[in-house]
Amino acid sequence: MPRWLGNCYVLCLLLITPALEAAKQETIPVDWQAAGEVVMSSGPGVRLIEMSDEVEVTQGNIVVKGDHAVFEYAADSGRLVRATIIGSPVNYRQQLEGDFSVVTGTSNTLIIYEDELTGETMIEMIGEATINSPDSSMNCAAILYNSSQNLIPSSTGPCGGSLISPAN
């Protein structure tokens, strides 16, 4: 194979792989259930679904439980833009990709949305927020968690936590 063709092949893979990952993420359904009332409404450019009482939201390896949830959909595309879950507390659980590790968290409000630039799933925990992963734990007034990368890009204090070093 000519060298330029091999380089083109690698470049094509680098360009296509993120697009395939984004397409794969969009096809994962958001399942929900609620013990209480479900109300649907629409406004300028948005459709809303509000649900109450023992709400559980599942998307792939993420499960969120709370007391009340609001789903916001883009009216033109039907795409889920944001899910806001409120509880006392809201409970978050995510099975990490590639192993059996679990990330858990709690907060008063939890907002799930897709980052506009990267397409990664972001979890915003607001009010008495805690997050526990296999290598760390943190509690803050608010925590922004990138669930695609298992990374906390920012938090609002006061904060505290602990880091766990892997065993040698």
C-alpha positions as a LaTeX table, in Angstrom:
\begin{tabular}{lrrr}
\hline
Residue & $x$ (\AA) & $y$ (\AA) & $z$ (\AA) \\
\hline
Met1 & 0.00 & 0.00 & 0.00 \\
Pro2 & 1.41 & 3.43 & $-0.87$ \\
Arg3 & 2.39 & 5.50 & 2.17 \\
Trp4 & 0.00 & 8.34 & 1.28 \\
Leu5 & $-2.91$ & 5.87 & 1.18 \\
Gly6 & $-2.01$ & 4.58 & 4.67 \\
Asn7 & $-1.86$ & 8.15 & 5.98 \\
Cys8 & $-5.22$ & 8.90 & 4.38 \\
Tyr9 & $-6.67$ & 5.78 & 6.01 \\
Val10 & $-5.46$ & 6.91 & 9.47 \\
Leu11 & $-6.74$ & 10.46 & 8.90 \\
Cys12 & $-10.13$ & 9.14 & 7.76 \\
Leu13 & $-10.38$ & 6.98 & 10.89 \\
Leu14 & $-9.54$ & 9.99 & 13.07 \\
Leu15 & $-12.27$ & 12.04 & 11.38 \\
Ile16 & $-14.93$ & 9.33 & 11.24 \\
Thr17 & $-14.55$ & 7.85 & 14.76 \\
Pro18 & $-15.80$ & 10.96 & 16.64 \\
Ala19 & $-18.76$ & 11.22 & 14.25 \\
Leu20 & $-19.64$ & 7.57 & 14.84 \\
Glu21 & $-19.36$ & 8.03 & 18.61 \\
Ala22 & $-21.65$ & 11.08 & 18.46 \\
Ala23 & $-24.16$ & 9.13 & 16.37 \\
Lys24 & $-23.97$ & 6.21 & 18.81 \\
Gln25 & $-24.65$ & 8.54 & 21.77 \\
Glu26 & $-27.69$ & 10.04 & 20.05 \\
Thr27 & $-29.27$ & 6.64 & 19.53 \\
Ile28 & $-29.22$ & 5.70 & 23.24 \\
Pro29 & $-32.80$ & 6.15 & 24.42 \\
Val30 & $-33.72$ & 8.09 & 27.55 \\
Asp31 & $-36.12$ & 5.91 & 29.51 \\
Trp32 & $-38.14$ & 7.25 & 32.40 \\
Gln33 & $-40.84$ & 6.28 & 34.83 \\
Ala34 & $-42.78$ & 8.19 & 37.45 \\
Ala35 & $-45.32$ & 7.19 & 40.09 \\
Gly36 & $-47.18$ & 10.51 & 39.86 \\
Glu37 & $-48.53$ & 12.91 & 37.30 \\
Val38 & $-46.99$ & 13.47 & 33.84 \\
Val39 & $-47.77$ & 16.76 & 32.08 \\
Met40 & $-46.73$ & 17.71 & 28.54 \\
Ser41 & $-46.68$ & 21.27 & 27.24 \\
Ser42 & $-45.00$ & 23.41 & 24.60 \\
Gly43 & $-43.65$ & 26.91 & 24.29 \\
Pro44 & $-41.63$ & 28.89 & 21.77 \\
Gly45 & $-39.13$ & 26.40 & 20.34 \\
Val46 & $-39.44$ & 23.93 & 23.20 \\
Arg47 & $-41.57$ & 20.99 & 24.30 \\
Leu48 & $-41.67$ & 20.07 & 27.99 \\
Ile49 & $-42.49$ & 16.87 & 29.82 \\
Glu50 & $-42.85$ & 17.23 & 33.58 \\
Met51 & $-43.17$ & 14.22 & 35.85 \\
Ser52 & $-43.46$ & 13.80 & 39.61 \\
Asp53 & $-43.18$ & 11.25 & 42.43 \\
Glu54 & $-40.50$ & 8.58 & 42.43 \\
Val55 & $-39.00$ & 9.62 & 39.10 \\
Glu56 & $-36.32$ & 7.40 & 37.57 \\
Val57 & $-34.40$ & 8.42 & 34.44 \\
Thr58 & $-32.08$ & 5.98 & 32.64 \\
Gln59 & $-29.82$ & 6.55 & 29.66 \\
Gly60 & $-27.34$ & 3.81 & 28.87 \\
Asn61 & $-25.15$ & 3.31 & 31.93 \\
Ile62 & $-26.57$ & 6.33 & 33.84 \\
Val63 & $-29.48$ & 6.09 & 36.32 \\
Val64 & $-30.90$ & 9.13 & 38.13 \\
Lys65 & $-33.66$ & 9.03 & 40.78 \\
Gly66 & $-35.50$ & 12.00 & 42.21 \\
Asp67 & $-38.86$ & 13.51 & 43.17 \\
His68 & $-39.60$ & 15.68 & 40.10 \\
Ala69 & $-38.18$ & 15.92 & 36.57 \\
Val70 & $-38.53$ & 18.24 & 33.58 \\
Phe71 & $-37.39$ & 17.17 & 30.10 \\
Glu72 & $-36.81$ & 19.96 & 27.57 \\
Tyr73 & $-36.96$ & 18.97 & 23.89 \\
Ala74 & $-36.17$ & 21.13 & 20.85 \\
Ala75 & $-39.54$ & 21.57 & 19.12 \\
Asp76 & $-38.06$ & 21.53 & 15.61 \\
Ser77 & $-35.93$ & 18.36 & 15.94 \\
Gly78 & $-37.47$ & 16.50 & 18.88 \\
Arg79 & $-33.96$ & 16.21 & 20.39 \\
Leu80 & $-33.68$ & 16.11 & 24.18 \\
Val81 & $-31.81$ & 19.28 & 25.13 \\
Arg82 & $-31.79$ & 19.04 & 28.93 \\
Ala83 & $-33.23$ & 16.97 & 31.77 \\
Thr84 & $-33.56$ & 18.59 & 35.20 \\
Ile85 & $-34.24$ & 16.34 & 38.18 \\
Ile86 & $-35.07$ & 17.69 & 41.64 \\
Gly87 & $-35.14$ & 15.67 & 44.84 \\
Ser88 & $-34.36$ & 15.37 & 48.46 \\
Pro89 & $-31.87$ & 14.22 & 47.38 \\
Val90 & $-31.42$ & 13.30 & 43.73 \\
Asn91 & $-29.38$ & 10.09 & 43.43 \\
Tyr92 & $-26.97$ & 9.54 & 40.54 \\
Arg93 & $-25.32$ & 6.27 & 39.51 \\
Gln94 & $-23.09$ & 5.52 & 36.52 \\
Gln95 & $-21.37$ & 2.28 & 35.53 \\
Leu96 & $-18.05$ & 3.34 & 33.98 \\
Glu97 & $-17.17$ & 2.10 & 30.50 \\
Gly98 & $-14.60$ & $-0.67$ & 30.25 \\
Asp99 & $-14.71$ & $-1.92$ & 33.84 \\
Phe100 & $-17.06$ & $-2.60$ & 36.70 \\
Ser101 & $-16.36$ & 0.67 & 38.55 \\
Val102 & $-19.27$ & 2.82 & 39.63 \\
Val103 & $-19.61$ & 6.57 & 40.17 \\
Thr104 & $-22.35$ & 7.71 & 42.54 \\
Gly105 & $-23.55$ & 11.12 & 43.60 \\
Thr106 & $-26.29$ & 13.09 & 45.30 \\
Ser107 & $-27.52$ & 16.68 & 45.14 \\
Asn108 & $-30.69$ & 18.75 & 45.49 \\
Thr109 & $-30.89$ & 19.39 & 41.73 \\
Leu110 & $-29.22$ & 17.51 & 38.89 \\
Ile111 & $-29.14$ & 18.71 & 35.27 \\
Ile112 & $-28.08$ & 16.44 & 32.39 \\
Tyr113 & $-27.17$ & 17.98 & 29.04 \\
Glu114 & $-24.85$ & 17.51 & 26.11 \\
Asp115 & $-21.88$ & 19.88 & 25.82 \\
Glu116 & $-22.42$ & 21.90 & 22.64 \\
Leu117 & $-18.75$ & 21.83 & 21.62 \\
Thr118 & $-17.71$ & 18.27 & 22.47 \\
Gly119 & $-21.02$ & 16.38 & 22.44 \\
Glu120 & $-20.07$ & 14.82 & 25.79 \\
Thr121 & $-22.63$ & 14.20 & 28.53 \\
Met122 & $-22.41$ & 16.74 & 31.35 \\
Ile123 & $-23.95$ & 16.31 & 34.78 \\
Glu124 & $-24.46$ & 19.46 & 36.84 \\
Met125 & $-25.13$ & 18.76 & 40.53 \\
Ile126 & $-26.41$ & 21.75 & 42.50 \\
Gly127 & $-27.00$ & 22.04 & 46.24 \\
Glu128 & $-25.24$ & 19.79 & 48.75 \\
Ala129 & $-23.52$ & 17.99 & 45.89 \\
Thr130 & $-21.45$ & 14.87 & 46.47 \\
Ile131 & $-19.71$ & 12.56 & 44.02 \\
Asn132 & $-17.85$ & 9.33 & 44.72 \\
Ser133 & $-15.69$ & 7.49 & 42.20 \\
Pro134 & $-13.23$ & 4.61 & 42.62 \\
Asp135 & $-10.33$ & 7.07 & 43.04 \\
Ser136 & $-11.86$ & 10.10 & 44.76 \\
Ser137 & $-14.79$ & 11.64 & 46.61 \\
Met138 & $-15.88$ & 15.26 & 46.72 \\
Asn139 & $-18.60$ & 17.35 & 48.33 \\
Cys140 & $-19.30$ & 20.94 & 47.26 \\
Ala141 & $-22.09$ & 23.46 & 46.89 \\
Ala142 & $-22.12$ & 22.54 & 43.16 \\
Ile143 & $-20.20$ & 20.09 & 40.97 \\
Leu144 & $-19.95$ & 19.90 & 37.18 \\
Tyr145 & $-19.13$ & 16.32 & 36.11 \\
Asn146 & $-18.19$ & 15.16 & 32.61 \\
Ser147 & $-19.61$ & 11.63 & 32.63 \\
Ser148 & $-18.04$ & 10.79 & 29.26 \\
Gln149 & $-14.53$ & 11.31 & 30.68 \\
Asn150 & $-15.14$ & 10.64 & 34.40 \\
Leu151 & $-13.79$ & 14.13 & 35.08 \\
Ile152 & $-14.84$ & 17.10 & 37.24 \\
Pro153 & $-13.99$ & 20.22 & 35.19 \\
Ser154 & $-15.29$ & 22.63 & 37.85 \\
Ser155 & $-16.94$ & 22.93 & 41.24 \\
Thr156 & $-18.27$ & 25.68 & 43.48 \\
Gly157 & $-17.20$ & 25.81 & 47.12 \\
Pro158 & $-17.01$ & 25.37 & 49.87 \\
Cys159 & $-15.60$ & 21.96 & 48.93 \\
Gly160 & $-13.93$ & 19.01 & 50.59 \\
Gly161 & $-12.94$ & 15.55 & 49.53 \\
Ser162 & $-10.40$ & 12.79 & 49.41 \\
Leu163 & $-8.13$ & 11.18 & 46.83 \\
Ile164 & $-7.53$ & 7.45 & 46.86 \\
Ser165 & $-4.17$ & 6.19 & 45.57 \\
Pro166 & $-4.26$ & 2.87 & 43.77 \\
Ala167 & $-2.64$ & $-0.06$ & 45.59 \\
Asn168 & 0.80 & $-1.02$ & 44.27 \\
\hline
\end{tabular}
